[in-house]
């Protein structure tokens, strides 16, 4: 049964994987369904997954659209790759898309596609830039995308992907905003040698700056802050940080397996 059109619901599967349900569409971000385990990396540090998904593939189905920001194991794991190989419609980088069949479409930065809404009309999905780490790192890591979802009468939703740059978020807001809901990949992931205060996505403190300075009218939904050993921050920390600044109404913090409804419009 479709949710009423005046409700946005987001369910956290775990890590970067969430279900966004809006206007009858079910959209999955960065599918990761593997159990805990290690992922050797010849080009860099080993990744270790500490917890499996809180929801199974069967529990999140049906899915209409998958948004895959890139193909690192903590964003697109073995089970996730199997999932998108059979998904109805997938949008991702060209580098990922060329490994799959025609159901997986590669997008360039600011390239847009339209998808039909079950109740009529269309939603525009626009790929956005993302810088995965500090200067000198994101260029080597490879291409990463974020996404903005827009439709008449619906909130504008930004899914950041693995982006660590506030300048990128400012650019996206200027180009495609105003953004009503920002699904931010946070958690302060880091490795030895990356440098003090340098992260591969947003830290909690940078997410707070987004809420205070760049997207003060948006609801912030942090994801990608659990289930992996290289994350230095967690949901409890970002909740406490926002509460301490009097911004508890600006953020919806989910634990894996939890869902929240976000009514709209919100102050527009």
C-alpha positions as CSV (number, residue, x, y, z in Angstrom):
1,X,0.0,0.0,0.0
2,X,1.4,3.4,-1.0
3,X,2.0,6.0,1.7
4,X,-0.2,9.2,1.5
5,X,1.4,11.8,-0.8
6,X,1.9,14.3,2.1
7,X,4.4,12.0,3.8
8,X,8.0,11.2,3.3
9,X,9.3,8.1,5.1
10,X,12.9,7.1,5.5
11,X,14.0,3.7,6.9
12,X,17.6,3.0,7.7
13,X,18.8,-0.5,6.7
14,X,22.4,0.1,8.0
15,X,25.5,2.0,6.9
16,X,24.6,4.1,3.8
17,X,21.6,1.9,2.9
18,X,18.2,3.5,3.4
19,X,14.8,3.3,1.9
20,X,13.2,6.6,0.9
21,X,9.5,6.3,0.3
22,X,7.7,9.2,-1.3
23,X,4.7,9.7,-3.5
24,X,4.4,5.9,-4.0
25,X,8.0,5.4,-5.0
26,X,10.4,3.3,-3.0
27,X,14.0,4.4,-3.5
28,X,17.1,2.5,-2.1
29,X,20.4,4.2,-1.5
30,X,23.8,2.4,-1.7
31,X,22.8,-1.2,-1.2
32,X,24.9,-3.1,1.3
33,X,23.4,-6.4,2.5
34,X,26.5,-8.5,3.3
35,X,27.1,-10.0,6.8
36,X,30.0,-8.8,8.9
37,X,33.5,-9.5,7.5
38,X,36.7,-8.2,6.1
39,X,37.3,-6.7,2.6
40,X,41.0,-6.8,1.6
41,X,42.1,-3.8,-0.4
42,X,45.4,-4.1,-2.4
43,X,45.4,-0.3,-2.9
44,X,44.8,0.7,0.7
45,X,43.6,-0.2,4.2
46,X,41.5,-3.3,4.8
47,X,37.8,-2.5,5.4
48,X,36.0,-4.4,8.2
49,X,32.2,-4.6,8.5
50,X,31.1,-5.0,12.1
51,X,27.4,-5.5,11.8
52,X,25.1,-6.8,9.1
53,X,22.0,-5.0,7.8
54,X,19.1,-4.6,10.2
55,X,16.6,-5.3,7.3
56,X,17.0,-8.0,4.7
57,X,16.6,-7.6,1.0
58,X,13.2,-9.3,1.2
59,X,12.1,-6.9,3.9
60,X,12.9,-3.8,1.9
61,X,11.3,-5.0,-1.3
62,X,9.7,-3.8,-3.5
63,X,12.2,-1.2,-4.7
64,X,11.5,1.0,-7.7
65,X,14.8,2.9,-8.0
66,X,18.3,2.3,-6.6
67,X,20.8,5.2,-6.2
68,X,24.3,3.8,-6.0
69,X,26.9,6.6,-5.4
70,X,29.9,4.4,-6.2
71,X,31.4,1.0,-5.7
72,X,33.5,0.8,-2.6
73,X,32.6,-2.2,-0.5
74,X,31.0,-0.1,2.3
75,X,28.7,1.4,-0.3
76,X,28.1,-1.4,-2.8
77,X,29.1,-4.8,-1.4
78,X,28.8,-8.3,-2.8
79,X,25.1,-8.7,-2.0
80,X,24.5,-5.2,-3.1
81,X,25.9,-5.9,-6.5
82,X,23.7,-8.9,-6.9
83,X,20.7,-6.7,-5.8
84,X,21.3,-4.0,-8.5
85,X,21.9,-6.6,-11.2
86,X,18.2,-7.5,-10.9
87,X,16.8,-4.1,-9.8
88,X,14.2,-2.4,-12.0
89,X,16.1,0.9,-12.4
90,X,19.5,1.9,-11.1
91,X,21.4,5.2,-11.4
92,X,25.1,5.4,-10.6
93,X,28.5,6.4,-12.0
94,X,29.5,5.4,-15.5
95,X,32.3,3.3,-14.0
96,X,29.8,1.2,-12.1
97,X,27.2,1.1,-14.9
98,X,29.5,-0.4,-17.5
99,X,29.8,-3.5,-15.3
100,X,26.1,-4.3,-15.4
101,X,23.2,-4.6,-17.9
102,X,20.9,-1.9,-19.3
103,X,18.9,-1.6,-16.1
104,X,21.9,0.2,-14.6
105,X,22.4,3.7,-16.0
106,X,25.5,5.8,-15.6
107,X,25.1,9.5,-15.0
108,X,27.5,12.5,-15.3
109,X,27.5,15.3,-12.7
110,X,24.3,17.4,-13.1
111,X,22.9,15.0,-15.7
112,X,19.1,14.5,-15.0
113,X,16.6,11.8,-15.7
114,X,12.9,11.7,-15.2
115,X,10.9,8.8,-13.7
116,X,7.2,8.5,-13.6
117,X,5.3,8.8,-10.3
118,X,2.6,6.2,-9.6
119,X,0.0,8.8,-9.0
120,X,0.9,10.8,-12.1
121,X,3.6,13.3,-13.0
122,X,7.3,12.8,-12.9
123,X,10.3,13.0,-10.5
124,X,13.6,14.4,-11.7
125,X,16.7,12.7,-10.4
126,X,19.8,14.8,-10.9
127,X,23.3,13.5,-10.3
128,X,25.5,15.8,-8.2
129,X,29.2,16.1,-7.5
130,X,30.9,14.5,-4.4
131,X,34.4,14.7,-3.1
132,X,35.3,11.6,-1.2
133,X,38.0,12.8,1.1
134,X,40.4,15.8,1.3
135,X,42.3,17.3,-1.7
136,X,44.8,14.8,-3.0
137,X,42.6,11.9,-1.8
138,X,39.3,12.3,-3.6
139,X,41.0,12.6,-7.0
140,X,42.6,9.2,-6.4
141,X,39.6,7.4,-5.0
142,X,37.6,7.7,-8.1
143,X,34.2,9.1,-9.1
144,X,31.4,9.4,-6.6
145,X,28.0,10.9,-7.1
146,X,25.2,12.4,-4.9
147,X,21.7,12.8,-6.1
148,X,18.9,15.4,-5.8
149,X,15.2,14.3,-6.2
150,X,12.7,16.9,-7.3
151,X,9.0,16.9,-8.3
152,X,6.1,19.4,-8.3
153,X,4.5,19.5,-4.9
154,X,7.1,17.3,-3.2
155,X,10.1,18.2,-1.0
156,X,13.5,18.4,-2.7
157,X,15.6,15.6,-1.3
158,X,19.4,15.6,-1.4
159,X,21.4,12.4,-1.0
160,X,25.0,13.4,-0.5
161,X,26.8,10.2,-1.2
162,X,30.3,9.9,0.2
163,X,31.1,13.6,0.1
164,X,33.3,15.4,2.6
165,X,33.2,18.9,1.0
166,X,31.0,21.8,2.3
167,X,31.8,23.7,-0.9
168,X,30.1,20.9,-2.9
169,X,27.0,21.1,-0.7
170,X,26.9,24.9,-1.2
171,X,27.2,24.4,-4.9
172,X,24.4,21.8,-5.0
173,X,22.1,24.1,-2.9
174,X,22.8,27.0,-5.3
175,X,22.2,24.9,-8.4
176,X,19.3,22.7,-7.4
177,X,17.9,24.1,-4.1
178,X,16.2,25.0,-1.9
179,X,16.8,21.6,-0.4
180,X,14.1,20.4,2.1
181,X,15.6,17.1,3.3
182,X,19.3,16.3,3.2
183,X,20.4,12.7,3.6
184,X,24.0,13.2,4.7
185,X,26.7,10.5,4.7
186,X,28.5,11.2,7.9
187,X,30.4,9.2,10.6
188,X,33.8,10.8,10.2
189,X,35.5,7.8,8.5
190,X,39.2,8.0,8.6
191,X,42.4,5.9,8.3
192,X,45.9,6.3,9.7
193,X,47.9,8.6,7.4
194,X,44.9,10.5,6.2
195,X,45.8,13.5,8.4
196,X,44.4,15.0,11.6
197,X,40.8,16.2,11.1
198,X,40.6,14.8,7.6
199,X,37.7,12.5,6.8
200,X,36.4,10.6,3.8
201,X,32.8,11.9,4.3
202,X,31.3,14.4,6.6
203,X,32.1,14.5,10.3
204,X,29.4,15.3,12.8
205,X,30.9,18.7,13.2
206,X,30.7,19.4,9.5
207,X,27.2,18.1,9.3
208,X,26.3,20.6,12.1
209,X,27.9,23.4,9.9
210,X,25.7,22.3,7.0
211,X,22.6,22.6,9.2
212,X,23.6,26.0,10.7
213,X,25.0,27.7,7.7
214,X,24.2,26.0,4.3
215,X,20.9,24.3,4.8
216,X,19.3,26.0,7.8
217,X,15.7,25.2,6.6
218,X,16.4,21.5,5.8
219,X,15.7,18.4,7.8
220,X,19.0,16.6,8.2
221,X,18.9,12.7,8.1
222,X,22.4,11.3,8.8
223,X,23.3,7.9,7.5
224,X,26.5,5.9,7.0
225,X,27.7,6.2,10.6
226,X,27.4,2.6,11.7
227,X,28.5,-1.0,10.9
228,X,32.1,-0.3,9.8
229,X,35.3,-0.1,11.8
230,X,36.8,2.9,10.0
231,X,34.0,5.2,11.2
232,X,35.1,7.4,14.2
233,X,31.6,8.8,15.1
234,X,28.1,7.5,15.6
235,X,24.4,8.3,15.8
236,X,24.5,9.1,19.5
237,X,27.3,11.6,19.0
238,X,25.6,13.5,16.2
239,X,22.3,13.6,18.2
240,X,24.0,15.0,21.2
241,X,25.9,17.6,19.1
242,X,22.7,18.9,17.5
243,X,20.8,18.8,20.8
244,X,23.6,20.8,22.4
245,X,23.2,23.5,19.8
246,X,19.4,23.6,20.1
247,X,18.9,22.0,16.7
248,X,17.1,18.8,17.7
249,X,14.2,19.8,15.5
250,X,16.5,20.1,12.5
251,X,17.7,16.5,12.5
252,X,16.2,13.0,12.4
253,X,18.6,10.4,13.7
254,X,17.8,6.8,12.9
255,X,19.4,3.6,14.3
256,X,19.5,0.6,11.9
257,X,16.1,-0.8,11.5
258,X,14.3,2.4,12.5
259,X,12.0,4.5,10.2
260,X,10.7,8.0,10.5
261,X,8.0,10.0,8.7
262,X,8.8,13.6,7.7
263,X,5.6,15.5,6.8
264,X,5.9,18.3,4.3
265,X,5.9,21.1,3.3
266,X,8.2,22.3,6.1
267,X,8.0,26.1,6.4
268,X,7.8,26.7,2.7
